[in-house]
Amino acid sequence: MMQIYLNGELTHTACSTLLELIEELALDGKRFAVEKNEIIIPKSKLAQTTLCAEDQIEIIHAVGGG
């Protein structure tokens, strides 16, 4: 387990990559953007992007409407 900051809140996770975190949060297949330490991470790079202790992760959900 390590501590990361997820949307500003201290969170404990066993995930080792951003893709694992997205799957754990049940966001797979939904519209969202991910930022790690103030850098936007393309969805194609989520599986290769590792999480480290104290990382600052921001996940922005896209909300549809009309």
Distance bins in CASP14 RR format, pairs under 12 A and 6 or more apart:
PFRMAT RR
TARGET T0000
AUTHOR 0000-0000-0000
RMODE 2
METHOD distances of the structure
MODEL  1
1 11 0 0 0 0 0 1 0 0 0 0 0
1 12 1 0 1 0 0 0 0 0 0 0 0
1 13 1 0 0 1 0 0 0 0 0 0 0
1 14 1 0 1 0 0 0 0 0 0 0 0
1 15 0 0 0 0 1 0 0 0 0 0 0
1 16 0 0 0 0 0 1 0 0 0 0 0
1 51 0 0 0 0 0 1 0 0 0 0 0
1 53 0 0 0 0 1 0 0 0 0 0 0
2 10 0 0 0 0 0 1 0 0 0 0 0
2 11 0 0 0 0 1 0 0 0 0 0 0
2 12 1 0 0 1 0 0 0 0 0 0 0
2 13 1 0 0 1 0 0 0 0 0 0 0
2 14 1 0 0 1 0 0 0 0 0 0 0
2 15 0 0 0 0 1 0 0 0 0 0 0
2 16 0 0 0 0 1 0 0 0 0 0 0
2 21 0 0 0 0 0 1 0 0 0 0 0
2 50 0 0 0 0 0 1 0 0 0 0 0
2 51 1 0 0 1 0 0 0 0 0 0 0
2 52 1 0 0 1 0 0 0 0 0 0 0
2 53 1 0 1 0 0 0 0 0 0 0 0
2 54 0 0 0 0 1 0 0 0 0 0 0
2 55 0 0 0 0 1 0 0 0 0 0 0
2 57 0 0 0 0 0 1 0 0 0 0 0
3 9 0 0 0 0 0 1 0 0 0 0 0
3 10 1 0 1 0 0 0 0 0 0 0 0
3 11 1 0 0 1 0 0 0 0 0 0 0
3 12 1 0 1 0 0 0 0 0 0 0 0
3 13 0 0 0 0 1 0 0 0 0 0 0
3 14 0 0 0 0 0 1 0 0 0 0 0
3 51 0 0 0 0 0 1 0 0 0 0 0
3 52 0 0 0 0 0 1 0 0 0 0 0
3 53 1 0 1 0 0 0 0 0 0 0 0
3 54 1 0 0 1 0 0 0 0 0 0 0
3 55 0 0 0 0 1 0 0 0 0 0 0
3 56 0 0 0 0 0 1 0 0 0 0 0
3 57 0 0 0 0 0 1 0 0 0 0 0
4 10 1 0 0 1 0 0 0 0 0 0 0
4 11 1 0 1 0 0 0 0 0 0 0 0
4 12 0 0 0 0 1 0 0 0 0 0 0
4 13 1 0 1 0 0 0 0 0 0 0 0
4 14 0 0 0 0 0 1 0 0 0 0 0
4 15 0 0 0 0 1 0 0 0 0 0 0
4 16 0 0 0 0 0 1 0 0 0 0 0
4 17 0 0 0 0 0 1 0 0 0 0 0
4 18 0 0 0 0 0 1 0 0 0 0 0
4 20 0 0 0 0 0 1 0 0 0 0 0
4 21 0 0 0 0 1 0 0 0 0 0 0
4 24 0 0 0 0 0 1 0 0 0 0 0
4 36 0 0 0 0 1 0 0 0 0 0 0
4 37 0 0 0 0 0 1 0 0 0 0 0
4 50 0 0 0 0 0 1 0 0 0 0 0
4 51 1 0 0 1 0 0 0 0 0 0 0
4 52 0 0 0 0 1 0 0 0 0 0 0
4 53 1 0 0 1 0 0 0 0 0 0 0
4 54 1 0 0 1 0 0 0 0 0 0 0
4 55 1 0 1 0 0 0 0 0 0 0 0
4 56 1 0 0 1 0 0 0 0 0 0 0
4 57 1 0 1 0 0 0 0 0 0 0 0
4 58 0 0 0 0 0 1 0 0 0 0 0
4 59 0 0 0 0 0 1 0 0 0 0 0
5 11 1 0 0 1 0 0 0 0 0 0 0
5 12 0 0 0 0 0 1 0 0 0 0 0
5 13 0 0 0 0 0 1 0 0 0 0 0
5 35 0 0 0 0 0 1 0 0 0 0 0
5 36 0 0 0 0 0 1 0 0 0 0 0
5 37 0 0 0 0 1 0 0 0 0 0 0
5 38 0 0 0 0 0 1 0 0 0 0 0
5 51 0 0 0 0 0 1 0 0 0 0 0
5 52 0 0 0 0 0 1 0 0 0 0 0
5 53 0 0 0 0 0 1 0 0 0 0 0
5 54 1 0 0 1 0 0 0 0 0 0 0
5 55 1 0 0 1 0 0 0 0 0 0 0
5 56 1 0 1 0 0 0 0 0 0 0 0
5 57 1 0 0 1 0 0 0 0 0 0 0
5 58 0 0 0 0 1 0 0 0 0 0 0
5 59 0 0 0 0 0 1 0 0 0 0 0
6 12 0 0 0 0 1 0 0 0 0 0 0
6 13 1 0 0 1 0 0 0 0 0 0 0
6 15 0 0 0 0 0 1 0 0 0 0 0
6 18 0 0 0 0 0 1 0 0 0 0 0
6 21 1 0 0 1 0 0 0 0 0 0 0
6 22 0 0 0 0 0 1 0 0 0 0 0
6 24 0 0 0 0 0 1 0 0 0 0 0
6 25 0 0 0 0 1 0 0 0 0 0 0
6 27 0 0 0 0 0 1 0 0 0 0 0
6 34 0 0 0 0 0 1 0 0 0 0 0
6 35 0 0 0 0 0 1 0 0 0 0 0
6 36 0 0 0 0 0 1 0 0 0 0 0
6 51 0 0 0 0 0 1 0 0 0 0 0
6 54 0 0 0 0 0 1 0 0 0 0 0
6 55 0 0 0 0 1 0 0 0 0 0 0
6 56 0 0 0 0 1 0 0 0 0 0 0
6 57 1 0 1 0 0 0 0 0 0 0 0
6 58 0 0 0 0 1 0 0 0 0 0 0
6 59 1 0 0 1 0 0 0 0 0 0 0
7 21 0 0 0 0 0 1 0 0 0 0 0
7 25 0 0 0 0 0 1 0 0 0 0 0
7 32 0 0 0 0 0 1 0 0 0 0 0
7 34 0 0 0 0 0 1 0 0 0 0 0
7 35 0 0 0 0 1 0 0 0 0 0 0
7 56 0 0 0 0 1 0 0 0 0 0 0
7 57 1 0 0 1 0 0 0 0 0 0 0
7 58 1 0 1 0 0 0 0 0 0 0 0
7 59 1 0 0 1 0 0 0 0 0 0 0
7 60 0 0 0 0 1 0 0 0 0 0 0
7 61 0 0 0 0 0 1 0 0 0 0 0
8 35 0 0 0 0 0 1 0 0 0 0 0
8 54 0 0 0 0 0 1 0 0 0 0 0
8 55 0 0 0 0 0 1 0 0 0 0 0
8 56 1 0 0 1 0 0 0 0 0 0 0
8 57 0 0 0 0 1 0 0 0 0 0 0
8 58 1 0 0 1 0 0 0 0 0 0 0
8 59 0 0 0 0 0 1 0 0 0 0 0
9 56 0 0 0 0 0 1 0 0 0 0 0
9 57 0 0 0 0 0 1 0 0 0 0 0
9 58 0 0 0 0 0 1 0 0 0 0 0
9 59 0 0 0 0 0 1 0 0 0 0 0
10 53 0 0 0 0 0 1 0 0 0 0 0
10 54 0 0 0 0 1 0 0 0 0 0 0
10 55 0 0 0 0 0 1 0 0 0 0 0
10 56 0 0 0 0 0 1 0 0 0 0 0
10 57 0 0 0 0 0 1 0 0 0 0 0
11 21 0 0 0 0 1 0 0 0 0 0 0
11 24 0 0 0 0 0 1 0 0 0 0 0
11 25 0 0 0 0 0 1 0 0 0 0 0
11 51 0 0 0 0 0 1 0 0 0 0 0
11 53 0 0 0 0 0 1 0 0 0 0 0
11 54 0 0 0 0 0 1 0 0 0 0 0
11 55 0 0 0 0 0 1 0 0 0 0 0
11 56 0 0 0 0 0 1 0 0 0 0 0
11 57 0 0 0 0 1 0 0 0 0 0 0
11 59 0 0 0 0 0 1 0 0 0 0 0
12 21 0 0 0 0 0 1 0 0 0 0 0
12 24 0 0 0 0 0 1 0 0 0 0 0
12 51 0 0 0 0 0 1 0 0 0 0 0
12 53 0 0 0 0 0 1 0 0 0 0 0
13 20 0 0 0 0 1 0 0 0 0 0 0
13 21 1 0 0 1 0 0 0 0 0 0 0
13 22 0 0 0 0 0 1 0 0 0 0 0
13 23 0 0 0 0 0 1 0 0 0 0 0
13 24 1 0 0 1 0 0 0 0 0 0 0
13 25 0 0 0 0 1 0 0 0 0 0 0
13 51 1 0 0 1 0 0 0 0 0 0 0
13 52 0 0 0 0 0 1 0 0 0 0 0
13 53 0 0 0 0 0 1 0 0 0 0 0
13 54 0 0 0 0 0 1 0 0 0 0 0
13 55 0 0 0 0 1 0 0 0 0 0 0
13 57 0 0 0 0 1 0 0 0 0 0 0
14 20 0 0 0 0 1 0 0 0 0 0 0
14 21 0 0 0 0 1 0 0 0 0 0 0
14 24 0 0 0 0 1 0 0 0 0 0 0
14 51 0 0 0 0 1 0 0 0 0 0 0
15 21 1 0 1 0 0 0 0 0 0 0 0
15 22 0 0 0 0 1 0 0 0 0 0 0
15 23 0 0 0 0 1 0 0 0 0 0 0
15 24 1 0 1 0 0 0 0 0 0 0 0
15 25 0 0 0 0 1 0 0 0 0 0 0
15 46 0 0 0 0 0 1 0 0 0 0 0
15 47 0 0 0 0 0 1 0 0 0 0 0
15 49 0 0 0 0 0 1 0 0 0 0 0
15 50 0 0 0 0 1 0 0 0 0 0 0
15 51 1 0 1 0 0 0 0 0 0 0 0
15 52 0 0 0 0 0 1 0 0 0 0 0
15 55 0 0 0 0 0 1 0 0 0 0 0
15 57 0 0 0 0 0 1 0 0 0 0 0
16 23 0 0 0 0 0 1 0 0 0 0 0
16 24 0 0 0 0 0 1 0 0 0 0 0
16 46 0 0 0 0 0 1 0 0 0 0 0
16 47 0 0 0 0 0 1 0 0 0 0 0
16 48 0 0 0 0 0 1 0 0 0 0 0
16 49 0 0 0 0 0 1 0 0 0 0 0
16 50 1 0 0 1 0 0 0 0 0 0 0
16 51 1 0 0 1 0 0 0 0 0 0 0
16 52 0 0 0 0 1 0 0 0 0 0 0
16 53 0 0 0 0 0 1 0 0 0 0 0
16 55 0 0 0 0 0 1 0 0 0 0 0
17 23 0 0 0 0 1 0 0 0 0 0 0
17 24 0 0 0 0 0 1 0 0 0 0 0
17 34 0 0 0 0 0 1 0 0 0 0 0
17 36 0 0 0 0 0 1 0 0 0 0 0
17 41 0 0 0 0 0 1 0 0 0 0 0
17 45 0 0 0 0 1 0 0 0 0 0 0
17 46 1 0 0 1 0 0 0 0 0 0 0
17 47 1 0 1 0 0 0 0 0 0 0 0
17 48 1 0 0 1 0 0 0 0 0 0 0
17 49 1 0 0 1 0 0 0 0 0 0 0
17 50 1 0 1 0 0 0 0 0 0 0 0
17 51 1 0 0 1 0 0 0 0 0 0 0
17 52 0 0 0 0 0 1 0 0 0 0 0
17 55 0 0 0 0 0 1 0 0 0 0 0
17 57 0 0 0 0 0 1 0 0 0 0 0
18 24 0 0 0 0 0 1 0 0 0 0 0
18 25 0 0 0 0 0 1 0 0 0 0 0
18 27 0 0 0 0 0 1 0 0 0 0 0
18 28 0 0 0 0 0 1 0 0 0 0 0
18 32 0 0 0 0 0 1 0 0 0 0 0
18 33 0 0 0 0 0 1 0 0 0 0 0
18 34 1 0 1 0 0 0 0 0 0 0 0
18 35 0 0 0 0 0 1 0 0 0 0 0
18 36 1 0 0 1 0 0 0 0 0 0 0
18 37 0 0 0 0 0 1 0 0 0 0 0
18 39 0 0 0 0 0 1 0 0 0 0 0
18 40 0 0 0 0 0 1 0 0 0 0 0
18 41 1 0 0 1 0 0 0 0 0 0 0
18 42 0 0 0 0 0 1 0 0 0 0 0
18 43 0 0 0 0 1 0 0 0 0 0 0
18 44 0 0 0 0 0 1 0 0 0 0 0
18 45 1 0 0 1 0 0 0 0 0 0 0
18 46 1 0 1 0 0 0 0 0 0 0 0
18 47 1 0 0 1 0 0 0 0 0 0 0
18 48 0 0 0 0 1 0 0 0 0 0 0
18 49 1 0 1 0 0 0 0 0 0 0 0
18 50 1 0 0 1 0 0 0 0 0 0 0
18 51 1 0 0 1 0 0 0 0 0 0 0
18 52 0 0 0 0 0 1 0 0 0 0 0
18 55 0 0 0 0 1 0 0 0 0 0 0
18 57 1 0 0 1 0 0 0 0 0 0 0
18 58 0 0 0 0 0 1 0 0 0 0 0
18 59 0 0 0 0 1 0 0 0 0 0 0
19 25 0 0 0 0 0 1 0 0 0 0 0
19 27 0 0 0 0 0 1 0 0 0 0 0
19 28 0 0 0 0 1 0 0 0 0 0 0
19 29 0 0 0 0 0 1 0 0 0 0 0
19 34 0 0 0 0 1 0 0 0 0 0 0
19 41 0 0 0 0 1 0 0 0 0 0 0
19 42 0 0 0 0 0 1 0 0 0 0 0
19 43 0 0 0 0 1 0 0 0 0 0 0
19 44 0 0 0 0 0 1 0 0 0 0 0
19 45 0 0 0 0 1 0 0 0 0 0 0
19 46 1 0 1 0 0 0 0 0 0 0 0
19 47 1 0 1 0 0 0 0 0 0 0 0
19 48 0 0 0 0 1 0 0 0 0 0 0
19 49 1 0 0 1 0 0 0 0 0 0 0
19 50 0 0 0 0 0 1 0 0 0 0 0
19 51 0 0 0 0 0 1 0 0 0 0 0
20 27 0 0 0 0 0 1 0 0 0 0 0
20 28 0 0 0 0 0 1 0 0 0 0 0
20 46 0 0 0 0 1 0 0 0 0 0 0
20 47 0 0 0 0 1 0 0 0 0 0 0
20 48 0 0 0 0 0 1 0 0 0 0 0
20 49 0 0 0 0 0 1 0 0 0 0 0
20 50 0 0 0 0 1 0 0 0 0 0 0
20 51 1 0 0 1 0 0 0 0 0 0 0
20 57 0 0 0 0 0 1 0 0 0 0 0
21 27 0 0 0 0 1 0 0 0 0 0 0
21 28 0 0 0 0 0 1 0 0 0 0 0
21 32 0 0 0 0 0 1 0 0 0 0 0
21 34 0 0 0 0 1 0 0 0 0 0 0
21 36 0 0 0 0 1 0 0 0 0 0 0
21 41 0 0 0 0 0 1 0 0 0 0 0
21 46 0 0 0 0 1 0 0 0 0 0 0
21 47 0 0 0 0 0 1 0 0 0 0 0
21 49 0 0 0 0 1 0 0 0 0 0 0
21 50 0 0 0 0 0 1 0 0 0 0 0
21 51 1 0 0 1 0 0 0 0 0 0 0
21 55 0 0 0 0 1 0 0 0 0 0 0
21 57 1 0 0 1 0 0 0 0 0 0 0
21 58 0 0 0 0 0 1 0 0 0 0 0
21 59 0 0 0 0 1 0 0 0 0 0 0
22 28 1 0 1 0 0 0 0 0 0 0 0
22 29 0 0 0 0 1 0 0 0 0 0 0
22 30 0 0 0 0 1 0 0 0 0 0 0
22 31 0 0 0 0 0 1 0 0 0 0 0
22 32 1 0 0 1 0 0 0 0 0 0 0
22 33 0 0 0 0 0 1 0 0 0 0 0
22 34 1 0 0 1 0 0 0 0 0 0 0
22 36 0 0 0 0 0 1 0 0 0 0 0
22 41 0 0 0 0 0 1 0 0 0 0 0
22 43 0 0 0 0 1 0 0 0 0 0 0
22 45 0 0 0 0 0 1 0 0 0 0 0
22 46 1 0 0 1 0 0 0 0 0 0 0
22 47 0 0 0 0 1 0 0 0 0 0 0
22 49 0 0 0 0 0 1 0 0 0 0 0
22 51 0 0 0 0 0 1 0 0 0 0 0
22 57 0 0 0 0 0 1 0 0 0 0 0
22 59 1 0 0 1 0 0 0 0 0 0 0
22 61 0 0 0 0 0 1 0 0 0 0 0
23 29 0 0 0 0 1 0 0 0 0 0 0
23 30 0 0 0 0 0 1 0 0 0 0 0
23 46 0 0 0 0 1 0 0 0 0 0 0
23 47 0 0 0 0 0 1 0 0 0 0 0
24 51 0 0 0 0 0 1 0 0 0 0 0
24 57 0 0 0 0 0 1 0 0 0 0 0
24 59 0 0 0 0 0 1 0 0 0 0 0
25 32 0 0 0 0 1 0 0 0 0 0 0
25 34 0 0 0 0 0 1 0 0 0 0 0
25 46 0 0 0 0 0 1 0 0 0 0 0
25 57 0 0 0 0 0 1 0 0 0 0 0
25 59 1 0 0 1 0 0 0 0 0 0 0
25 61 0 0 0 0 0 1 0 0 0 0 0
26 32 0 0 0 0 0 1 0 0 0 0 0
26 59 0 0 0 0 0 1 0 0 0 0 0
26 61 0 0 0 0 0 1 0 0 0 0 0
27 33 0 0 0 0 0 1 0 0 0 0 0
27 34 0 0 0 0 1 0 0 0 0 0 0
27 43 0 0 0 0 0 1 0 0 0 0 0
27 46 0 0 0 0 0 1 0 0 0 0 0
27 57 0 0 0 0 0 1 0 0 0 0 0
27 59 1 0 0 1 0 0 0 0 0 0 0
27 60 0 0 0 0 0 1 0 0 0 0 0
27 61 1 0 0 1 0 0 0 0 0 0 0
27 62 0 0 0 0 0 1 0 0 0 0 0
28 43 0 0 0 0 0 1 0 0 0 0 0
28 46 0 0 0 0 1 0 0 0 0 0 0
28 47 0 0 0 0 0 1 0 0 0 0 0
29 43 0 0 0 0 1 0 0 0 0 0 0
29 46 0 0 0 0 0 1 0 0 0 0 0
29 61 0 0 0 0 0 1 0 0 0 0 0
29 62 0 0 0 0 0 1 0 0 0 0 0
30 43 0 0 0 0 0 1 0 0 0 0 0
30 59 0 0 0 0 0 1 0 0 0 0 0
30 60 0 0 0 0 0 1 0 0 0 0 0
30 61 1 0 0 1 0 0 0 0 0 0 0
30 62 1 0 0 1 0 0 0 0 0 0 0
30 63 0 0 0 0 0 1 0 0 0 0 0
30 64 0 0 0 0 0 1 0 0 0 0 0
31 43 0 0 0 0 0 1 0 0 0 0 0
31 59 0 0 0 0 0 1 0 0 0 0 0
31 60 0 0 0 0 1 0 0 0 0 0 0
31 61 1 0 0 1 0 0 0 0 0 0 0
31 62 1 1 0 0 0 0 0 0 0 0 0
31 63 0 0 0 0 1 0 0 0 0 0 0
31 64 1 0 0 1 0 0 0 0 0 0 0
31 65 0 0 0 0 0 1 0 0 0 0 0
32 40 0 0 0 0 0 1 0 0 0 0 0
32 41 0 0 0 0 0 1 0 0 0 0 0
32 43 0 0 0 0 1 0 0 0 0 0 0
32 46 0 0 0 0 0 1 0 0 0 0 0
32 57 0 0 0 0 0 1 0 0 0 0 0
32 58 0 0 0 0 0 1 0 0 0 0 0
32 59 1 0 1 0 0 0 0 0 0 0 0
32 60 1 0 0 1 0 0 0 0 0 0 0
32 61 1 0 1 0 0 0 0 0 0 0 0
32 62 1 0 0 1 0 0 0 0 0 0 0
32 63 0 0 0 0 0 1 0 0 0 0 0
33 39 0 0 0 0 0 1 0 0 0 0 0
33 40 1 0 0 1 0 0 0 0 0 0 0
33 41 0 0 0 0 1 0 0 0 0 0 0
33 42 0 0 0 0 1 0 0 0 0 0 0
33 43 0 0 0 0 1 0 0 0 0 0 0
33 46 0 0 0 0 0 1 0 0 0 0 0
33 57 0 0 0 0 0 1 0 0 0 0 0
33 58 0 0 0 0 1 0 0 0 0 0 0
33 59 1 0 0 1 0 0 0 0 0 0 0
33 60 1 0 1 0 0 0 0 0 0 0 0
33 61 0 0 0 0 1 0 0 0 0 0 0
33 62 1 0 0 1 0 0 0 0 0 0 0
34 40 1 0 0 1 0 0 0 0 0 0 0
34 41 1 0 1 0 0 0 0 0 0 0 0
34 42 0 0 0 0 1 0 0 0 0 0 0
34 43 1 0 0 1 0 0 0 0 0 0 0
34 44 0 0 0 0 0 1 0 0 0 0 0
34 45 0 0 0 0 1 0 0 0 0 0 0
34 46 1 0 0 1 0 0 0 0 0 0 0
34 47 0 0 0 0 0 1 0 0 0 0 0
34 49 0 0 0 0 1 0 0 0 0 0 0
34 51 0 0 0 0 0 1 0 0 0 0 0
34 55 0 0 0 0 0 1 0 0 0 0 0
34 56 0 0 0 0 0 1 0 0 0 0 0
34 57 1 0 0 1 0 0 0 0 0 0 0
34 58 1 0 0 1 0 0 0 0 0 0 0
34 59 1 0 1 0 0 0 0 0 0 0 0
34 60 1 0 0 1 0 0 0 0 0 0 0
34 61 0 0 0 0 0 1 0 0 0 0 0
34 62 0 0 0 0 0 1 0 0 0 0 0
35 41 1 0 0 1 0 0 0 0 0 0 0
35 42 0 0 0 0 0 1 0 0 0 0 0
35 46 0 0 0 0 0 1 0 0 0 0 0
35 49 0 0 0 0 0 1 0 0 0 0 0
35 55 0 0 0 0 0 1 0 0 0 0 0
35 56 0 0 0 0 1 0 0 0 0 0 0
35 57 1 0 0 1 0 0 0 0 0 0 0
35 58 1 0 1 0 0 0 0 0 0 0 0
35 59 1 0 0 1 0 0 0 0 0 0 0
35 60 1 0 0 1 0 0 0 0 0 0 0
36 42 0 0 0 0 0 1 0 0 0 0 0
36 45 0 0 0 0 1 0 0 0 0 0 0
36 46 0 0 0 0 1 0 0 0 0 0 0
36 48 0 0 0 0 0 1 0 0 0 0 0
36 49 1 0 0 1 0 0 0 0 0 0 0
36 50 0 0 0 0 1 0 0 0 0 0 0
36 51 0 0 0 0 1 0 0 0 0 0 0
36 52 0 0 0 0 1 0 0 0 0 0 0
36 54 0 0 0 0 0 1 0 0 0 0 0
36 55 1 0 1 0 0 0 0 0 0 0 0
36 56 1 0 0 1 0 0 0 0 0 0 0
36 57 1 0 1 0 0 0 0 0 0 0 0
36 58 0 0 0 0 1 0 0 0 0 0 0
36 59 0 0 0 0 0 1 0 0 0 0 0
37 49 0 0 0 0 0 1 0 0 0 0 0
37 50 0 0 0 0 0 1 0 0 0 0 0
37 51 0 0 0 0 0 1 0 0 0 0 0
37 52 0 0 0 0 1 0 0 0 0 0 0
37 54 0 0 0 0 1 0 0 0 0 0 0
37 55 1 0 0 1 0 0 0 0 0 0 0
37 56 1 0 1 0 0 0 0 0 0 0 0
37 57 0 0 0 0 1 0 0 0 0 0 0
37 58 0 0 0 0 1 0 0 0 0 0 0
38 55 0 0 0 0 0 1 0 0 0 0 0
38 56 1 0 0 1 0 0 0 0 0 0 0
38 57 0 0 0 0 0 1 0 0 0 0 0
38 58 0 0 0 0 1 0 0 0 0 0 0
39 45 0 0 0 0 0 1 0 0 0 0 0
39 49 0 0 0 0 1 0 0 0 0 0 0
39 55 0 0 0 0 0 1 0 0 0 0 0
39 56 0 0 0 0 0 1 0 0 0 0 0
39 57 0 0 0 0 0 1 0 0 0 0 0
39 58 0 0 0 0 0 1 0 0 0 0 0
40 46 0 0 0 0 0 1 0 0 0 0 0
40 49 0 0 0 0 0 1 0 0 0 0 0
40 57 0 0 0 0 0 1 0 0 0 0 0
40 58 0 0 0 0 1 0 0 0 0 0 0
40 59 0 0 0 0 0 1 0 0 0 0 0
40 60 0 0 0 0 1 0 0 0 0 0 0
41 47 0 0 0 0 0 1 0 0 0 0 0
41 48 0 0 0 0 1 0 0 0 0 0 0
41 49 1 0 1 0 0 0 0 0 0 0 0
41 50 0 0 0 0 0 1 0 0 0 0 0
41 51 0 0 0 0 0 1 0 0 0 0 0
41 55 0 0 0 0 0 1 0 0 0 0 0
41 57 0 0 0 0 1 0 0 0 0 0 0
41 58 0 0 0 0 0 1 0 0 0 0 0
41 59 0 0 0 0 0 1 0 0 0 0 0
41 60 0 0 0 0 0 1 0 0 0 0 0
42 48 0 0 0 0 0 1 0 0 0 0 0
42 49 0 0 0 0 1 0 0 0 0 0 0
43 49 0 0 0 0 0 1 0 0 0 0 0
43 59 0 0 0 0 0 1 0 0 0 0 0
46 57 0 0 0 0 0 1 0 0 0 0 0
46 59 0 0 0 0 0 1 0 0 0 0 0
49 55 0 0 0 0 1 0 0 0 0 0 0
49 57 0 0 0 0 1 0 0 0 0 0 0
50 57 0 0 0 0 0 1 0 0 0 0 0
51 57 1 0 0 1 0 0 0 0 0 0 0
END
